[in-house]
Amino acid sequence: MKFEEISRDMMQFIEKSPSCYHVIENLRALFREAGYQELLEHERWRLEPGGRYVTTRNGSSLIAFSVPQGCYRGYMIAAAHSDSPTFKLKETHEMEVKGKYVSLNVEKYGGMILSPWLDRPLSVAGRVTVEREGRLESRLVDIGRDLALIPNLAIHMNRSVNDGAALNPQKDMLPLLRMAGGEHTMMGLAAEAAGVEEADILSSDLFLYNRMPGTVWGADREFISSPRLDDLQCVYAAAKGLLEAENETHIAMCAVFDNEEVGSGTKQGAGSTFLEDVMKRINGAFGRDLEDYLIDVANSFMASADNGHALHPNYPEKADEGNRPFLNGGVVIKYSANQKYTTDSVSSAIFKAVCKKAGVPFQVFANRSDILGGSTLGNISNAHVSLNTVDIGLAQLAMHSPYETGGVQDTAWLLKALRVFFSSGIFCGENAAYRLSGGEIHVHETEEKE
C-alpha cells in the first residue's frame, strides 16, 4: 500500500478545509465529480436503483449514499465529524488596545489545548451571510495568509511560565490583528475573500485556524502531523472508502456531522434528525412503508469514526495497561463501560470481521478507570436511529491541539477497512446471530440451551 501517498493526499484535503464549511464544500465537490447527484432538503427527492446521491445541511454537514441496483436490505453507515476545536470570532470582534493595537475578540469552540495556539501564524476562515439583490446568501471565506498571532508574555514578565501557568481565554488568547488606525479591518478582509462588499455582510461564522501545513516526519518517515487530524482523517477515509466501494445488498452511506466538539445538539449535529430524515426519505422514495424501514434498520450497521488516544511516549502511565493503541497499529476499536462509546461484543465482533476480511490490523482502546475520557457521535446519533454501532478511529497524539500527530500508515488502513465495510452487508438472524455478507459470523447474547 502507498501509505505516505495516501496520508499526503489526506493532508492536502485538510489544508484545503480550514473550516467545517470548507470541509463540506470540498466533500460535496468530490462526490459531485464522482457522479453523485445533489439532493436539496427543500425539494422532493426522486431516487432510482443504482443511483448515487449527496445532500447537505447548513453547509457544515453532509450525507452521501449509493443505492444498489437491486432491492436493498439495509444500510452500512460510516459517520464522522467536520468540526475541530478552535477559536470563533465574536460578532463584535475587533478590540482596540491602548490606542495602539487592534486584537480579535474570540471565544473557545470545543475543548482545546490552549498553549500550542501561542506564537504561531494564524488565519481566519468560515462563512459570511450577505444580502444581495433582496436575497440572503452564505459565502465561504478563507483569508488564506498569515493574518494574526497570539503573542506569549515574555519569561521576564512571567517567571512562572514554565510552572504550568493557567491561560485565561479572554485575556491571554486574543490574537493581534494590526496596529490601530491601519487600513484593513477584519470584516473588510472577509468581504474581499468572499467577493462581496463589506456593507453587504449581515453576519458571520468565522474561526481561527493554524497555518502550518501537514508534514511527514520521523527517522523512517513514519509519522504525520497536521492541523485538524481529529476528525478529518476519518472524514477523508470515509469519503474515499465510499467512492471506492460497491454494494449489492445495502445502501452504503457516509455521514459527516458538524458540532461534535460542542455536544452535537444542533440542527446539523449527530443529535439532530438529519440522518433519520435522509433514511426516511430514501424509504419513502422507493415506496416502502414503516415496517420496511424498521426491518432495514435492524439489518443495518454504523461505524462511528473518530480518532482515539495513542500511547504517549512521555506519559505511558496515562494509558490503560492492556487496552492502549499505538501509532501505525491500524484501526482502533474503542470501548467504554458507561457507553461513552457504543461498542459492545456484537458490534466489536462485526467490525473485527470486517477488518479481517480487509486484511487490516486493528487494536483496542479503553481509558484508565481513574481517567474520564471523551465521547463521540455514535451514541448521540443512536437516539434517533437505533442500530448496531461500533466506535472506531485512528490512534493519535496531542488530540485537540492545533497540530496533532498520527501514524503515516493508519490513514490507508482505515480507508481500506471502510471500503470493505461499505461493500459488505449485515443481516440479523435468530438468537442474536448476524451474518456479514461474504462470510458468516455468529454472536450469541446467551448460550443456547441443550
C-alpha positions as CSV (number, residue, x, y, z in Angstrom):
1,M,0.0,0.0,0.0
2,K,1.1,3.6,-0.7
3,F,1.0,4.7,2.9
4,E,2.8,8.0,2.5
5,E,1.0,8.9,-0.7
6,I,-2.4,8.4,0.9
7,S,-1.5,10.3,4.0
8,R,-0.2,13.2,1.9
9,D,-3.4,13.3,-0.1
10,M,-5.3,13.3,3.2
11,M,-3.3,16.2,4.5
12,Q,-3.9,18.2,1.2
13,F,-7.6,17.7,1.8
14,I,-7.2,19.1,5.3
15,E,-5.2,22.1,4.1
16,K,-8.0,22.9,1.7
17,S,-10.5,22.6,4.5
18,P,-9.7,25.3,7.1
19,S,-13.3,25.4,8.5
20,C,-16.2,22.9,8.7
21,Y,-17.9,24.8,5.8
22,H,-14.9,24.2,3.6
23,V,-14.8,20.5,4.6
24,I,-18.3,20.0,3.4
25,E,-17.9,22.1,0.2
26,N,-14.8,20.0,-0.7
27,L,-16.6,16.8,0.0
28,R,-19.6,17.9,-2.0
29,A,-17.4,18.7,-4.9
30,L,-15.6,15.4,-4.6
31,F,-18.9,13.4,-4.7
32,R,-20.3,15.6,-7.5
33,E,-17.2,15.0,-9.6
34,A,-17.7,11.2,-9.0
35,G,-21.2,11.4,-10.4
36,Y,-23.2,11.8,-7.2
37,Q,-26.4,13.7,-7.8
38,E,-27.1,16.5,-5.4
39,L,-30.4,16.5,-3.4
40,L,-31.8,19.5,-1.7
41,E,-33.7,19.2,1.5
42,H,-36.4,21.7,0.5
43,E,-37.2,19.8,-2.7
44,R,-38.8,16.4,-3.4
45,W,-36.4,13.5,-3.9
46,R,-36.7,11.1,-6.8
47,L,-34.3,8.2,-6.4
48,E,-33.5,5.3,-8.6
49,P,-31.9,1.8,-8.1
50,G,-28.2,2.2,-8.7
51,G,-28.3,5.9,-8.0
52,R,-25.6,7.8,-6.1
53,Y,-26.6,10.9,-4.2
54,V,-25.3,13.6,-1.8
55,T,-27.1,16.2,0.3
56,T,-26.0,18.8,2.8
57,R,-27.4,20.7,5.8
58,N,-26.3,24.1,7.0
59,G,-23.3,23.9,4.7
60,S,-21.5,22.1,7.5
61,S,-22.9,18.6,7.5
62,L,-23.2,16.1,4.6
63,I,-24.6,12.7,3.8
64,A,-23.7,10.8,0.6
65,F,-25.1,7.4,-0.3
66,S,-25.1,4.9,-3.1
67,V,-28.1,2.6,-3.8
68,P,-27.7,-1.0,-5.1
69,Q,-29.1,-1.9,-8.5
70,G,-31.5,-4.4,-6.9
71,C,-33.7,-4.3,-3.8
72,Y,-31.7,-3.0,-0.8
73,R,-31.8,-4.8,2.6
74,G,-30.4,-2.2,5.0
75,Y,-27.7,0.5,5.5
76,M,-24.0,0.4,6.0
77,I,-23.2,3.8,7.6
78,A,-19.8,5.4,8.5
79,A,-20.1,8.6,10.4
80,A,-17.5,11.2,11.3
81,H,-17.5,15.0,12.1
82,S,-16.4,18.1,10.2
83,D,-15.6,20.4,13.2
84,S,-12.4,20.7,15.3
85,P,-11.6,22.7,18.5
86,T,-10.7,26.3,17.6
87,F,-11.5,29.9,18.4
88,K,-14.6,31.6,17.0
89,L,-14.7,35.3,16.3
90,K,-17.4,37.1,18.3
91,E,-19.9,39.1,16.5
92,T,-18.2,42.3,17.5
93,H,-14.7,41.1,17.1
94,E,-12.2,44.0,16.9
95,M,-10.8,45.4,20.2
96,E,-8.5,48.4,20.4
97,V,-5.8,48.2,23.0
98,K,-4.4,51.5,24.4
99,G,-5.0,53.2,21.1
100,K,-2.1,51.4,19.5
101,Y,-3.1,47.8,18.7
102,V,-6.2,46.0,17.4
103,S,-6.8,42.5,18.7
104,L,-9.5,40.0,17.8
105,N,-12.2,39.2,20.4
106,V,-12.6,35.4,20.3
107,E,-14.2,32.6,22.3
108,K,-13.3,28.9,22.6
109,Y,-15.1,26.4,20.4
110,G,-14.8,22.9,21.9
111,G,-12.4,21.5,24.4
112,M,-8.9,22.6,23.3
113,I,-5.3,22.7,24.4
114,L,-4.6,26.4,24.6
115,S,-0.8,26.8,24.8
116,P,0.1,25.5,21.3
117,W,-2.0,28.3,19.8
118,L,0.6,30.8,21.0
119,D,3.3,32.3,18.8
120,R,2.3,30.7,15.6
121,P,0.8,32.3,12.4
122,L,-3.0,32.1,12.3
123,S,-5.6,32.9,9.7
124,V,-9.4,33.2,9.6
125,A,-11.9,31.1,7.6
126,G,-15.6,30.3,7.7
127,R,-18.6,31.9,6.1
128,V,-20.4,35.2,6.0
129,T,-24.1,35.9,5.3
130,V,-24.7,38.7,2.8
131,E,-27.7,40.5,1.3
132,R,-27.6,40.5,-2.5
133,E,-30.5,41.7,-4.7
134,G,-33.0,41.0,-1.9
135,R,-31.7,37.5,-1.1
136,L,-29.7,36.3,1.9
137,E,-26.7,34.2,0.8
138,S,-23.9,32.4,2.5
139,R,-20.4,32.9,1.1
140,L,-17.3,30.9,2.1
141,V,-14.3,32.9,3.5
142,D,-10.7,31.9,3.7
143,I,-8.2,34.8,4.2
144,G,-5.5,32.3,3.2
145,R,-2.5,34.1,4.5
146,D,-0.7,34.7,7.8
147,L,-3.1,37.2,9.4
148,A,-2.9,37.1,13.2
149,L,-0.8,35.8,16.0
150,I,-1.4,35.3,19.8
151,P,1.9,36.5,21.4
152,N,3.2,34.9,24.5
153,L,4.2,37.0,27.5
154,A,8.0,37.2,27.9
155,I,9.5,35.0,30.6
156,H,11.0,38.1,32.2
157,M,7.4,39.3,32.9
158,N,6.1,35.9,33.9
159,R,8.8,33.9,35.7
160,S,6.4,31.0,36.4
161,V,5.5,30.5,32.8
162,N,7.2,27.0,32.8
163,D,5.5,26.0,36.1
164,G,2.1,25.3,34.4
165,A,0.6,28.8,34.5
166,A,-3.1,28.8,33.6
167,L,-4.3,30.6,30.5
168,N,-7.3,32.8,30.5
169,P,-9.1,32.7,27.1
170,Q,-10.5,36.2,27.5
171,K,-7.1,37.8,28.4
172,D,-4.3,35.5,27.3
173,M,-5.7,34.2,24.0
174,L,-6.6,37.3,22.0
175,P,-4.9,37.4,18.6
176,L,-3.1,40.5,17.5
177,L,-4.5,41.6,14.1
178,R,-3.0,45.0,13.3
179,M,-1.9,48.4,14.5
180,A,-4.6,50.9,15.4
181,G,-5.5,53.2,12.5
182,G,-4.5,50.6,10.0
183,E,-6.0,50.3,6.6
184,H,-7.7,46.8,6.7
185,T,-10.5,45.7,9.0
186,M,-11.2,42.1,9.7
187,M,-14.6,42.3,8.1
188,G,-13.2,44.1,5.1
189,L,-10.7,41.3,4.6
190,A,-13.6,38.8,4.9
191,A,-15.6,40.7,2.4
192,E,-12.7,40.7,-0.1
193,A,-12.2,36.9,0.4
194,A,-15.9,36.3,-0.2
195,G,-16.1,38.6,-3.2
196,V,-18.6,41.0,-1.8
197,E,-18.8,44.5,-0.4
198,E,-18.2,44.9,3.4
199,A,-21.6,46.7,3.6
200,D,-23.4,43.6,2.3
201,I,-22.3,41.4,5.2
202,L,-25.0,41.0,7.8
203,S,-23.4,38.4,10.0
204,S,-20.5,35.8,10.1
205,D,-19.3,32.5,11.4
206,L,-15.5,32.9,11.3
207,F,-12.9,30.8,13.0
208,L,-9.1,30.9,13.5
209,Y,-7.0,28.2,12.0
210,N,-3.4,27.1,12.3
211,R,-1.4,28.0,9.1
212,M,1.2,25.3,9.5
213,P,0.8,22.7,6.7
214,G,0.8,18.9,7.4
215,T,4.1,17.0,7.2
216,V,5.5,13.5,7.1
217,W,8.4,13.2,9.6
218,G,10.5,10.8,11.7
219,A,13.7,8.9,11.2
220,D,11.9,6.4,8.9
221,R,9.2,8.9,7.8
222,E,6.7,7.0,9.9
223,F,4.8,9.9,11.5
224,I,2.4,12.6,10.2
225,S,1.4,15.9,11.9
226,S,-1.3,18.2,10.8
227,P,-4.0,20.6,12.0
228,R,-7.5,19.1,12.4
229,L,-6.3,15.5,12.2
230,D,-9.2,14.8,14.6
231,D,-11.5,14.2,12.8
232,L,-10.7,15.0,9.2
233,Q,-8.5,11.9,9.0
234,C,-11.6,9.8,9.5
235,V,-13.7,12.1,7.2
236,Y,-11.2,11.6,4.4
237,A,-11.1,7.8,4.8
238,A,-14.9,7.5,5.0
239,A,-15.5,9.6,1.9
240,K,-12.8,7.8,-0.1
241,G,-13.9,4.4,1.1
242,L,-17.5,5.1,-0.1
243,L,-16.3,6.3,-3.5
244,E,-14.2,3.1,-4.0
245,A,-16.9,0.7,-2.7
246,E,-19.6,-1.4,-4.5
247,N,-22.5,-2.9,-2.5
248,E,-25.1,-5.3,-4.0
249,T,-27.4,-5.6,-0.9
250,H,-27.2,-2.5,1.3
251,I,-27.2,1.3,0.9
252,A,-23.7,2.5,1.6
253,M,-23.7,5.9,3.4
254,C,-21.1,8.4,4.5
255,A,-22.4,10.8,7.1
256,V,-20.4,13.8,8.2
257,F,-21.9,15.9,11.1
258,D,-21.0,19.3,12.5
259,N,-20.7,20.4,16.1
260,E,-19.5,17.1,17.6
261,E,-16.9,19.1,19.6
262,V,-19.7,21.0,21.4
263,G,-22.2,18.2,22.0
264,S,-23.9,17.6,18.6
265,G,-27.1,19.2,19.8
266,T,-27.7,21.4,16.7
267,K,-29.9,21.0,13.6
268,Q,-26.8,19.8,11.7
269,G,-25.2,17.7,14.5
270,A,-25.4,14.0,15.2
271,G,-28.1,14.8,17.8
272,S,-30.3,16.2,15.0
273,T,-32.8,14.4,12.8
274,F,-30.5,14.7,9.7
275,L,-29.6,11.1,9.4
276,E,-33.2,9.9,10.3
277,D,-34.7,12.4,7.8
278,V,-32.5,11.1,5.0
279,M,-33.1,7.5,5.7
280,K,-36.9,8.0,5.9
281,R,-36.9,10.0,2.6
282,I,-35.0,7.1,1.0
283,N,-37.5,4.7,2.4
284,G,-40.4,6.8,1.0
285,A,-38.8,7.4,-2.4
286,F,-38.7,3.6,-3.0
287,G,-42.3,3.1,-1.9
288,R,-41.5,1.3,1.3
289,D,-43.7,1.5,4.5
290,L,-42.8,1.9,8.2
291,E,-42.4,-1.9,8.6
292,D,-39.9,-2.0,5.8
293,Y,-38.0,0.9,7.3
294,L,-37.7,-0.8,10.7
295,I,-36.6,-4.1,9.1
296,D,-33.9,-2.2,7.2
297,V,-32.7,-0.6,10.3
298,A,-32.4,-4.0,12.0
299,N,-30.2,-5.1,9.1
300,S,-28.0,-2.0,9.3
301,F,-24.8,-1.1,11.0
302,M,-22.9,2.1,11.8
303,A,-19.2,2.7,12.3
304,S,-18.8,5.9,14.3
305,A,-15.3,7.1,13.2
306,D,-13.5,9.5,15.5
307,N,-9.8,9.3,16.5
308,G,-8.6,7.9,19.7
309,H,-5.5,8.3,22.0
310,A,-2.3,6.6,21.2
311,L,0.2,5.6,23.9
312,H,2.2,8.7,24.7
313,P,6.0,8.1,24.8
314,N,6.4,10.6,27.6
315,Y,3.3,9.6,29.6
316,P,2.8,5.8,29.3
317,E,1.3,5.8,32.7
318,K,-1.7,7.7,31.4
319,A,-2.8,4.8,29.2
320,D,-4.6,1.6,30.3
321,E,-2.2,-1.2,30.8
322,G,-3.9,-3.6,28.4
323,N,-6.0,-1.5,26.1
324,R,-3.6,1.1,24.6
325,P,-3.2,1.5,20.9
326,F,0.0,2.7,19.1
327,L,0.7,4.8,16.0
328,N,0.7,2.8,12.8
329,G,-1.1,-0.1,14.6
330,G,-4.2,0.0,12.4
331,V,-7.8,0.8,13.2
332,V,-8.7,1.4,16.8
333,I,-11.9,-0.1,18.3
334,K,-13.0,2.0,21.3
335,Y,-14.7,0.6,24.4
336,S,-16.4,2.2,27.4
337,A,-18.4,0.5,30.1
338,N,-20.5,3.7,30.7
339,Q,-21.3,3.8,26.9
340,K,-19.4,6.9,26.1
341,Y,-18.6,4.7,23.2
342,T,-21.2,2.5,21.6
343,T,-19.1,-0.6,21.1
344,D,-20.3,-3.9,22.6
345,S,-19.4,-7.5,21.9
346,V,-21.8,-7.7,18.9
347,S,-20.6,-4.5,17.1
348,S,-17.0,-5.2,18.0
349,A,-17.1,-8.7,16.6
350,I,-18.8,-7.5,13.4
351,F,-16.2,-4.8,12.8
352,K,-13.3,-7.1,13.7
353,A,-14.7,-9.5,11.0
354,V,-14.7,-6.5,8.5
355,C,-11.1,-5.8,9.4
356,K,-10.0,-9.4,9.0
357,K,-11.9,-9.6,5.6
358,A,-10.0,-6.4,4.5
359,G,-6.6,-7.6,5.8
360,V,-6.4,-4.6,8.1
361,P,-4.8,-4.7,11.6
362,F,-6.9,-3.5,14.5
363,Q,-6.2,-2.6,18.1
364,V,-8.4,-1.7,21.1
365,F,-8.7,1.3,23.4
366,A,-10.2,1.9,26.8
367,N,-9.5,4.7,29.2
368,R,-7.8,4.1,32.5
369,S,-10.6,3.5,35.1
370,D,-9.5,6.6,37.0
371,I,-9.3,8.9,34.0
372,L,-12.5,10.3,32.5
373,G,-12.4,10.0,28.7
374,G,-14.3,11.9,25.9
375,S,-17.3,10.8,23.9
376,T,-18.3,10.9,20.3
377,L,-21.2,11.0,18.0
378,G,-22.3,7.3,17.8
379,N,-24.4,7.1,20.9
380,I,-25.9,10.6,20.2
381,S,-26.9,9.5,16.7
382,N,-28.4,6.3,18.1
383,A,-31.0,8.3,20.0
384,H,-32.7,9.0,16.6
385,V,-31.7,5.9,14.5
386,S,-31.0,3.0,16.9
387,L,-28.9,0.3,15.2
388,N,-25.8,-1.8,15.9
389,T,-22.9,0.7,16.2
390,V,-19.2,0.5,16.8
391,D,-16.9,3.3,17.8
392,I,-13.6,3.3,15.9
393,G,-10.9,5.7,14.9
394,L,-7.1,6.0,14.5
395,A,-4.5,6.4,17.1
396,Q,-3.1,9.9,17.5
397,L,-1.1,12.1,19.9
398,A,-1.9,15.6,21.2
399,M,-5.7,15.4,20.5
400,H,-7.3,18.8,20.4
401,S,-4.0,20.6,19.8
402,P,-3.9,22.9,16.8
403,Y,-1.2,20.5,15.5
404,E,-1.8,16.8,16.0
405,T,0.3,13.7,15.3
406,G,-0.6,10.3,13.8
407,G,1.0,7.3,12.0
408,V,1.7,7.5,8.3
409,Q,0.3,4.0,7.7
410,D,-3.0,4.5,9.6
411,T,-5.0,6.6,7.1
412,A,-4.6,3.8,4.5
413,W,-5.6,1.1,7.0
414,L,-8.8,2.9,7.8
415,L,-9.6,3.7,4.2
416,K,-9.2,0.0,3.2
417,A,-11.3,-1.2,6.2
418,L,-14.1,1.3,5.3
419,R,-14.0,0.3,1.6
420,V,-14.7,-3.3,2.6
421,F,-17.2,-2.1,5.2
422,F,-19.2,-0.1,2.6
423,S,-19.1,-3.2,0.3
424,S,-20.5,-5.5,2.9
425,G,-23.9,-6.2,4.4
426,I,-25.1,-7.2,7.8
427,F,-28.1,-9.5,8.2
428,C,-29.8,-10.1,11.5
429,G,-30.9,-13.6,12.4
430,E,-32.4,-15.6,15.3
431,N,-30.6,-15.9,18.7
432,A,-28.7,-12.6,18.1
433,A,-26.8,-14.2,15.2
434,Y,-25.5,-11.9,12.5
435,R,-24.3,-12.6,9.0
436,L,-21.7,-10.5,7.3
437,S,-22.1,-10.8,3.5
438,G,-19.1,-12.6,2.1
439,G,-18.7,-14.6,5.3
440,E,-20.6,-15.6,8.4
441,I,-20.1,-14.5,12.0
442,H,-22.3,-15.6,14.9
443,V,-22.7,-13.6,18.1
444,H,-24.9,-15.0,20.8
445,E,-26.2,-13.0,23.7
446,T,-26.8,-16.1,25.8
447,E,-25.6,-19.7,25.4
448,E,-28.0,-21.9,23.6
449,K,-29.8,-24.5,25.8
450,E,-29.0,-28.1,25.0
